[in-house]
Amino acid sequence: MVRIYTLTLAPSLDSATITPQIYPEGKLRCSA
């Protein structure tokens, strides 16, 4: 599993998700 973290400087809702693999093209299929 690859963990994806996002960091924003604006006051918004941040979330983290896990996906089995990261592909250079196409959509990621992940469970949130």
mmCIF entry with sequence, helices, sheets and N, C-alpha, C, O atoms, coordinates in Angstrom:
data_MODEL
# 
_entry.id   MODEL 
# 
_entity.id                         1 
_entity.type                       polymer 
_entity.pdbx_number_of_molecules   1 
# 
_entity_poly.entity_id                      1 
_entity_poly.type                           'polypeptide(L)' 
_entity_poly.nstd_linkage                   no 
_entity_poly.nstd_monomer                   no 
_entity_poly.pdbx_seq_one_letter_code       MVRIYTLTLAPSLDSATITPQIYPEGKLRCSA 
_entity_poly.pdbx_seq_one_letter_code_can   MVRIYTLTLAPSLDSATITPQIYPEGKLRCSA 
_entity_poly.pdbx_strand_id                 A 
# 
loop_
_entity_poly_seq.entity_id 
_entity_poly_seq.num 
_entity_poly_seq.mon_id 
_entity_poly_seq.hetero 
1 1  MET n 
1 2  VAL n 
1 3  ARG n 
1 4  ILE n 
1 5  TYR n 
1 6  THR n 
1 7  LEU n 
1 8  THR n 
1 9  LEU n 
1 10 ALA n 
1 11 PRO n 
1 12 SER n 
1 13 LEU n 
1 14 ASP n 
1 15 SER n 
1 16 ALA n 
1 17 THR n 
1 18 ILE n 
1 19 THR n 
1 20 PRO n 
1 21 GLN n 
1 22 ILE n 
1 23 TYR n 
1 24 PRO n 
1 25 GLU n 
1 26 GLY n 
1 27 LYS n 
1 28 LEU n 
1 29 ARG n 
1 30 CYS n 
1 31 SER n 
1 32 ALA n 
# 
_struct_asym.id          A 
_struct_asym.entity_id   1 
# 
_struct_sheet.id               AA1 
_struct_sheet.type             ? 
_struct_sheet.number_strands   2 
_struct_sheet.details          ? 
# 
_struct_sheet_order.sheet_id     AA1 
_struct_sheet_order.range_id_1   1 
_struct_sheet_order.range_id_2   2 
_struct_sheet_order.offset       ? 
_struct_sheet_order.sense        anti-parallel 
# 
loop_
_struct_sheet_range.sheet_id 
_struct_sheet_range.id 
_struct_sheet_range.beg_label_comp_id 
_struct_sheet_range.beg_label_asym_id 
_struct_sheet_range.beg_label_seq_id 
_struct_sheet_range.pdbx_beg_PDB_ins_code 
_struct_sheet_range.end_label_comp_id 
_struct_sheet_range.end_label_asym_id 
_struct_sheet_range.end_label_seq_id 
_struct_sheet_range.pdbx_end_PDB_ins_code 
_struct_sheet_range.beg_auth_comp_id 
_struct_sheet_range.beg_auth_asym_id 
_struct_sheet_range.beg_auth_seq_id 
_struct_sheet_range.end_auth_comp_id 
_struct_sheet_range.end_auth_asym_id 
_struct_sheet_range.end_auth_seq_id 
AA1 1 VAL A 2  ? ILE A 4  ? VAL A 2  ILE A 4  
AA1 2 THR A 17 ? THR A 19 ? THR A 17 THR A 19 
# 
loop_
_atom_site.group_PDB 
_atom_site.id 
_atom_site.type_symbol 
_atom_site.label_atom_id 
_atom_site.label_alt_id 
_atom_site.label_comp_id 
_atom_site.label_asym_id 
_atom_site.label_entity_id 
_atom_site.label_seq_id 
_atom_site.pdbx_PDB_ins_code 
_atom_site.Cartn_x 
_atom_site.Cartn_y 
_atom_site.Cartn_z 
_atom_site.occupancy 
_atom_site.B_iso_or_equiv 
_atom_site.pdbx_formal_charge 
_atom_site.auth_seq_id 
_atom_site.auth_comp_id 
_atom_site.auth_asym_id 
_atom_site.auth_atom_id 
_atom_site.pdbx_PDB_model_num 
ATOM 1   N N  . MET A 1 1  ? 0.829   -1.189 0.000   1.00 0.00 ? 1  MET A N  1 
ATOM 2   C CA . MET A 1 1  ? 0.000   0.000  0.000   1.00 0.00 ? 1  MET A CA 1 
ATOM 3   C C  . MET A 1 1  ? 0.873   1.252  0.000   1.00 0.00 ? 1  MET A C  1 
ATOM 4   O O  . MET A 1 1  ? 1.921   1.292  0.644   1.00 0.00 ? 1  MET A O  1 
ATOM 5   N N  . VAL A 1 2  ? 0.430   2.260  -0.723  1.00 0.00 ? 2  VAL A N  1 
ATOM 6   C CA . VAL A 1 2  ? 1.123   3.538  -0.785  1.00 0.00 ? 2  VAL A CA 1 
ATOM 7   C C  . VAL A 1 2  ? 0.268   4.559  -0.058  1.00 0.00 ? 2  VAL A C  1 
ATOM 8   O O  . VAL A 1 2  ? -0.912  4.721  -0.372  1.00 0.00 ? 2  VAL A O  1 
ATOM 9   N N  . ARG A 1 3  ? 0.850   5.244  0.905   1.00 0.00 ? 3  ARG A N  1 
ATOM 10  C CA . ARG A 1 3  ? 0.111   6.275  1.627   1.00 0.00 ? 3  ARG A CA 1 
ATOM 11  C C  . ARG A 1 3  ? 0.276   7.603  0.899   1.00 0.00 ? 3  ARG A C  1 
ATOM 12  O O  . ARG A 1 3  ? 1.371   7.959  0.465   1.00 0.00 ? 3  ARG A O  1 
ATOM 13  N N  . ILE A 1 4  ? -0.825  8.322  0.774   1.00 0.00 ? 4  ILE A N  1 
ATOM 14  C CA . ILE A 1 4  ? -0.825  9.623  0.112   1.00 0.00 ? 4  ILE A CA 1 
ATOM 15  C C  . ILE A 1 4  ? -1.262  10.661 1.132   1.00 0.00 ? 4  ILE A C  1 
ATOM 16  O O  . ILE A 1 4  ? -2.337  10.552 1.722   1.00 0.00 ? 4  ILE A O  1 
ATOM 17  N N  . TYR A 1 5  ? -0.429  11.659 1.335   1.00 0.00 ? 5  TYR A N  1 
ATOM 18  C CA . TYR A 1 5  ? -0.741  12.740 2.269   1.00 0.00 ? 5  TYR A CA 1 
ATOM 19  C C  . TYR A 1 5  ? -0.826  14.041 1.492   1.00 0.00 ? 5  TYR A C  1 
ATOM 20  O O  . TYR A 1 5  ? -0.067  14.260 0.548   1.00 0.00 ? 5  TYR A O  1 
ATOM 21  N N  . THR A 1 6  ? -1.738  14.891 1.886   1.00 0.00 ? 6  THR A N  1 
ATOM 22  C CA . THR A 1 6  ? -1.853  16.210 1.270   1.00 0.00 ? 6  THR A CA 1 
ATOM 23  C C  . THR A 1 6  ? -1.683  17.270 2.345   1.00 0.00 ? 6  THR A C  1 
ATOM 24  O O  . THR A 1 6  ? -2.117  17.099 3.484   1.00 0.00 ? 6  THR A O  1 
ATOM 25  N N  . LEU A 1 7  ? -1.052  18.358 1.966   1.00 0.00 ? 7  LEU A N  1 
ATOM 26  C CA . LEU A 1 7  ? -0.839  19.474 2.883   1.00 0.00 ? 7  LEU A CA 1 
ATOM 27  C C  . LEU A 1 7  ? -1.282  20.747 2.184   1.00 0.00 ? 7  LEU A C  1 
ATOM 28  O O  . LEU A 1 7  ? -0.811  21.064 1.092   1.00 0.00 ? 7  LEU A O  1 
ATOM 29  N N  . THR A 1 8  ? -2.188  21.470 2.817   1.00 0.00 ? 8  THR A N  1 
ATOM 30  C CA . THR A 1 8  ? -2.655  22.730 2.251   1.00 0.00 ? 8  THR A CA 1 
ATOM 31  C C  . THR A 1 8  ? -2.454  23.840 3.269   1.00 0.00 ? 8  THR A C  1 
ATOM 32  O O  . THR A 1 8  ? -2.503  23.605 4.476   1.00 0.00 ? 8  THR A O  1 
ATOM 33  N N  . LEU A 1 9  ? -2.232  25.030 2.781   1.00 0.00 ? 9  LEU A N  1 
ATOM 34  C CA . LEU A 1 9  ? -2.045  26.179 3.649   1.00 0.00 ? 9  LEU A CA 1 
ATOM 35  C C  . LEU A 1 9  ? -3.341  26.957 3.850   1.00 0.00 ? 9  LEU A C  1 
ATOM 36  O O  . LEU A 1 9  ? -3.395  27.882 4.660   1.00 0.00 ? 9  LEU A O  1 
ATOM 37  N N  . ALA A 1 10 ? -4.374  26.585 3.119   1.00 0.00 ? 10 ALA A N  1 
ATOM 38  C CA . ALA A 1 10 ? -5.672  27.249 3.253   1.00 0.00 ? 10 ALA A CA 1 
ATOM 39  C C  . ALA A 1 10 ? -6.516  26.503 4.288   1.00 0.00 ? 10 ALA A C  1 
ATOM 40  O O  . ALA A 1 10 ? -6.336  25.299 4.473   1.00 0.00 ? 10 ALA A O  1 
ATOM 41  N N  . PRO A 1 11 ? -7.426  27.191 4.958   1.00 0.00 ? 11 PRO A N  1 
ATOM 42  C CA . PRO A 1 11 ? -8.296  26.520 5.935   1.00 0.00 ? 11 PRO A CA 1 
ATOM 43  C C  . PRO A 1 11 ? -9.343  25.645 5.239   1.00 0.00 ? 11 PRO A C  1 
ATOM 44  O O  . PRO A 1 11 ? -10.441 26.105 4.927   1.00 0.00 ? 11 PRO A O  1 
ATOM 45  N N  . SER A 1 12 ? -9.000  24.422 5.008   1.00 0.00 ? 12 SER A N  1 
ATOM 46  C CA . SER A 1 12 ? -9.914  23.493 4.344   1.00 0.00 ? 12 SER A CA 1 
ATOM 47  C C  . SER A 1 12 ? -9.799  22.124 4.998   1.00 0.00 ? 12 SER A C  1 
ATOM 48  O O  . SER A 1 12 ? -8.960  21.917 5.875   1.00 0.00 ? 12 SER A O  1 
ATOM 49  N N  . LEU A 1 13 ? -10.622 21.215 4.580   1.00 0.00 ? 13 LEU A N  1 
ATOM 50  C CA . LEU A 1 13 ? -10.629 19.870 5.144   1.00 0.00 ? 13 LEU A CA 1 
ATOM 51  C C  . LEU A 1 13 ? -9.589  19.021 4.419   1.00 0.00 ? 13 LEU A C  1 
ATOM 52  O O  . LEU A 1 13 ? -9.694  18.805 3.212   1.00 0.00 ? 13 LEU A O  1 
ATOM 53  N N  . ASP A 1 14 ? -8.590  18.542 5.150   1.00 0.00 ? 14 ASP A N  1 
ATOM 54  C CA . ASP A 1 14 ? -7.565  17.676 4.581   1.00 0.00 ? 14 ASP A CA 1 
ATOM 55  C C  . ASP A 1 14 ? -7.930  16.221 4.858   1.00 0.00 ? 14 ASP A C  1 
ATOM 56  O O  . ASP A 1 14 ? -8.589  15.906 5.849   1.00 0.00 ? 14 ASP A O  1 
ATOM 57  N N  . SER A 1 15 ? -7.497  15.358 3.977   1.00 0.00 ? 15 SER A N  1 
ATOM 58  C CA . SER A 1 15 ? -7.759  13.939 4.180   1.00 0.00 ? 15 SER A CA 1 
ATOM 59  C C  . SER A 1 15 ? -6.579  13.124 3.682   1.00 0.00 ? 15 SER A C  1 
ATOM 60  O O  . SER A 1 15 ? -5.769  13.603 2.889   1.00 0.00 ? 15 SER A O  1 
ATOM 61  N N  . ALA A 1 16 ? -6.493  11.906 4.149   1.00 0.00 ? 16 ALA A N  1 
ATOM 62  C CA . ALA A 1 16 ? -5.441  10.986 3.716   1.00 0.00 ? 16 ALA A CA 1 
ATOM 63  C C  . ALA A 1 16 ? -6.110  9.713  3.231   1.00 0.00 ? 16 ALA A C  1 
ATOM 64  O O  . ALA A 1 16 ? -7.177  9.340  3.719   1.00 0.00 ? 16 ALA A O  1 
ATOM 65  N N  . THR A 1 17 ? -5.486  9.052  2.276   1.00 0.00 ? 17 THR A N  1 
ATOM 66  C CA . THR A 1 17 ? -6.039  7.824  1.735   1.00 0.00 ? 17 THR A CA 1 
ATOM 67  C C  . THR A 1 17 ? -4.918  6.847  1.433   1.00 0.00 ? 17 THR A C  1 
ATOM 68  O O  . THR A 1 17 ? -3.742  7.213  1.431   1.00 0.00 ? 17 THR A O  1 
ATOM 69  N N  . ILE A 1 18 ? -5.288  5.615  1.182   1.00 0.00 ? 18 ILE A N  1 
ATOM 70  C CA . ILE A 1 18 ? -4.319  4.567  0.864   1.00 0.00 ? 18 ILE A CA 1 
ATOM 71  C C  . ILE A 1 18 ? -4.742  3.920  -0.448  1.00 0.00 ? 18 ILE A C  1 
ATOM 72  O O  . ILE A 1 18 ? -5.922  3.637  -0.655  1.00 0.00 ? 18 ILE A O  1 
ATOM 73  N N  . THR A 1 19 ? -3.785  3.690  -1.327  1.00 0.00 ? 19 THR A N  1 
ATOM 74  C CA . THR A 1 19 ? -4.046  3.012  -2.581  1.00 0.00 ? 19 THR A CA 1 
ATOM 75  C C  . THR A 1 19 ? -2.972  1.942  -2.788  1.00 0.00 ? 19 THR A C  1 
ATOM 76  O O  . THR A 1 19 ? -1.829  2.141  -2.378  1.00 0.00 ? 19 THR A O  1 
ATOM 77  N N  . PRO A 1 20 ? -3.310  0.820  -3.410  1.00 0.00 ? 20 PRO A N  1 
ATOM 78  C CA . PRO A 1 20 ? -2.335  -0.258 -3.562  1.00 0.00 ? 20 PRO A CA 1 
ATOM 79  C C  . PRO A 1 20 ? -1.132  0.115  -4.429  1.00 0.00 ? 20 PRO A C  1 
ATOM 80  O O  . PRO A 1 20 ? -0.032  -0.389 -4.205  1.00 0.00 ? 20 PRO A O  1 
ATOM 81  N N  . GLN A 1 21 ? -1.326  0.985  -5.407  1.00 0.00 ? 21 GLN A N  1 
ATOM 82  C CA . GLN A 1 21 ? -0.248  1.329  -6.320  1.00 0.00 ? 21 GLN A CA 1 
ATOM 83  C C  . GLN A 1 21 ? -0.545  2.667  -6.964  1.00 0.00 ? 21 GLN A C  1 
ATOM 84  O O  . GLN A 1 21 ? -1.706  3.034  -7.151  1.00 0.00 ? 21 GLN A O  1 
ATOM 85  N N  . ILE A 1 22 ? 0.518   3.401  -7.307  1.00 0.00 ? 22 ILE A N  1 
ATOM 86  C CA . ILE A 1 22 ? 0.362   4.682  -7.998  1.00 0.00 ? 22 ILE A CA 1 
ATOM 87  C C  . ILE A 1 22 ? 0.732   4.483  -9.468  1.00 0.00 ? 22 ILE A C  1 
ATOM 88  O O  . ILE A 1 22 ? 1.796   3.946  -9.776  1.00 0.00 ? 22 ILE A O  1 
ATOM 89  N N  . TYR A 1 23 ? -0.134  4.910  -10.359 1.00 0.00 ? 23 TYR A N  1 
ATOM 90  C CA . TYR A 1 23 ? 0.098   4.781  -11.789 1.00 0.00 ? 23 TYR A CA 1 
ATOM 91  C C  . TYR A 1 23 ? 0.389   6.156  -12.384 1.00 0.00 ? 23 TYR A C  1 
ATOM 92  O O  . TYR A 1 23 ? -0.176  7.151  -11.930 1.00 0.00 ? 23 TYR A O  1 
ATOM 93  N N  . PRO A 1 24 ? 1.265   6.232  -13.396 1.00 0.00 ? 24 PRO A N  1 
ATOM 94  C CA . PRO A 1 24 ? 1.585   7.535  -13.996 1.00 0.00 ? 24 PRO A CA 1 
ATOM 95  C C  . PRO A 1 24 ? 0.406   8.153  -14.743 1.00 0.00 ? 24 PRO A C  1 
ATOM 96  O O  . PRO A 1 24 ? 0.341   9.375  -14.877 1.00 0.00 ? 24 PRO A O  1 
ATOM 97  N N  . GLU A 1 25 ? -0.519  7.343  -15.228 1.00 0.00 ? 25 GLU A N  1 
ATOM 98  C CA . GLU A 1 25 ? -1.684  7.838  -15.952 1.00 0.00 ? 25 GLU A CA 1 
ATOM 99  C C  . GLU A 1 25 ? -2.927  7.125  -15.446 1.00 0.00 ? 25 GLU A C  1 
ATOM 100 O O  . GLU A 1 25 ? -2.852  6.005  -14.941 1.00 0.00 ? 25 GLU A O  1 
ATOM 101 N N  . GLY A 1 26 ? -4.047  7.771  -15.584 1.00 0.00 ? 26 GLY A N  1 
ATOM 102 C CA . GLY A 1 26 ? -5.309  7.142  -15.193 1.00 0.00 ? 26 GLY A CA 1 
ATOM 103 C C  . GLY A 1 26 ? -5.715  7.504  -13.783 1.00 0.00 ? 26 GLY A C  1 
ATOM 104 O O  . GLY A 1 26 ? -4.983  8.175  -13.055 1.00 0.00 ? 26 GLY A O  1 
ATOM 105 N N  . LYS A 1 27 ? -6.895  7.046  -13.412 1.00 0.00 ? 27 LYS A N  1 
ATOM 106 C CA . LYS A 1 27 ? -7.452  7.352  -12.097 1.00 0.00 ? 27 LYS A CA 1 
ATOM 107 C C  . LYS A 1 27 ? -6.959  6.343  -11.071 1.00 0.00 ? 27 LYS A C  1 
ATOM 108 O O  . LYS A 1 27 ? -6.700  5.183  -11.392 1.00 0.00 ? 27 LYS A O  1 
ATOM 109 N N  . LEU A 1 28 ? -6.835  6.802  -9.838  1.00 0.00 ? 28 LEU A N  1 
ATOM 110 C CA . LEU A 1 28 ? -6.465  5.921  -8.740  1.00 0.00 ? 28 LEU A CA 1 
ATOM 111 C C  . LEU A 1 28 ? -7.731  5.351  -8.119  1.00 0.00 ? 28 LEU A C  1 
ATOM 112 O O  . LEU A 1 28 ? -8.707  6.071  -7.909  1.00 0.00 ? 28 LEU A O  1 
ATOM 113 N N  . ARG A 1 29 ? -7.711  4.079  -7.833  1.00 0.00 ? 29 ARG A N  1 
ATOM 114 C CA . ARG A 1 29 ? -8.814  3.425  -7.131  1.00 0.00 ? 29 ARG A CA 1 
ATOM 115 C C  . ARG A 1 29 ? -8.392  3.263  -5.682  1.00 0.00 ? 29 ARG A C  1 
ATOM 116 O O  . ARG A 1 29 ? -7.457  2.518  -5.386  1.00 0.00 ? 29 ARG A O  1 
ATOM 117 N N  . CYS A 1 30 ? -9.063  3.943  -4.790  1.00 0.00 ? 30 CYS A N  1 
ATOM 118 C CA . CYS A 1 30 ? -8.670  3.890  -3.387  1.00 0.00 ? 30 CYS A CA 1 
ATOM 119 C C  . CYS A 1 30 ? -9.898  3.885  -2.503  1.00 0.00 ? 30 CYS A C  1 
ATOM 120 O O  . CYS A 1 30 ? -10.996 4.246  -2.927  1.00 0.00 ? 30 CYS A O  1 
ATOM 121 N N  . SER A 1 31 ? -9.692  3.472  -1.271  1.00 0.00 ? 31 SER A N  1 
ATOM 122 C CA . SER A 1 31 ? -10.774 3.478  -0.289  1.00 0.00 ? 31 SER A CA 1 
ATOM 123 C C  . SER A 1 31 ? -10.506 4.583  0.714   1.00 0.00 ? 31 SER A C  1 
ATOM 124 O O  . SER A 1 31 ? -9.411  4.670  1.270   1.00 0.00 ? 31 SER A O  1 
ATOM 125 N N  . ALA A 1 32 ? -11.493 5.424  0.946   1.00 0.00 ? 32 ALA A N  1 
ATOM 126 C CA . ALA A 1 32 ? -11.326 6.546  1.871   1.00 0.00 ? 32 ALA A CA 1 
ATOM 127 C C  . ALA A 1 32 ? -12.101 6.309  3.140   1.00 0.00 ? 32 ALA A C  1 
ATOM 128 O O  . ALA A 1 32 ? -12.082 7.149  4.040   1.00 0.00 ? 32 ALA A O  1 
# 
